[in-house]
Amino acid sequence: MLRRVVMLAATCALVAFAARAQVALRPDESRTKGQQVPDVTLIGEDSTSFTLSTLAGKPVIVNPIFTSCPQACPLITGSLRDALASIGEPGVGYQVLTVSFDPADGPAQLRAYRQKLALPAGWRLAVATPENLAALLDAIDFNYTALPEGGFDHANAIAILTPTLQVSSYAHGLSYEPAEIRSALEVAAGEVSLVRHYRPVILVVGVLGIALIAIVLFSTKKKPAAA
């Protein structure tokens, strides 16, 4: 019994520590939202270089990972892949960029990561030089720390950029819903319609209009003639 209590306490302490660490690692959205992301040079899985601006013109989802991550990164990337499956192919209405922050990762590791997670063809994967990587991750305030035993402690988050490569929003956690990602992409693309934006106002006006019509009809209804 005592052993179970100790194990439960240790588990709770570990979860609490992880939660505190994630809060500390979360991007500072008050600093980054609306900020321009620099046009950094990246290296793709085919070993060729490309600039971030080649993805401009559509909303861009930035998914920072390291390929040897045993849990969080595959969960985040896999959940994002599943959420996007009902939205459309990457590269058509939006772009996805999975970028590794592990210096040990290279094109070969990216190719293996693509195969492992069955990522669509239009999904871009990349690494970068330390300077370019730092500029990109600083712009979205993605925080990570190398651990002495290997691996990294890192934020569980993806960033959504506008078609002009400004920070629009974030999605946090290990899993994402299609509606959440669709909404973020629409906001980034500037496709939030007036109807959606003013839906509460439209609803109130509609109710008041129906009530007014009912009052008018009731007040104008002919009264029965007196005997």
Secondary structure, 3 states (H helix, E strand, C coil): CHHHHHHHHHHHHHHHHHHHHHHHHCCCHHHHCCCECCCCEEEECCCCEEEHHHHCCCCEEEEEECCCCCCHHHHHHHHHHHHHCCCCCCCCCCEEEEEECCCCCCHHHHHHHHHHHCCCCCCEEEECCHHHHHHHHHHCCCCEEECCCCCEEECCEEEEECCCCEEEEEEECCCCCHHHHHHHHHHHHCCCCHHHHCHHHHHHHHHHHHHHHHHHHHHHCCCCCCC
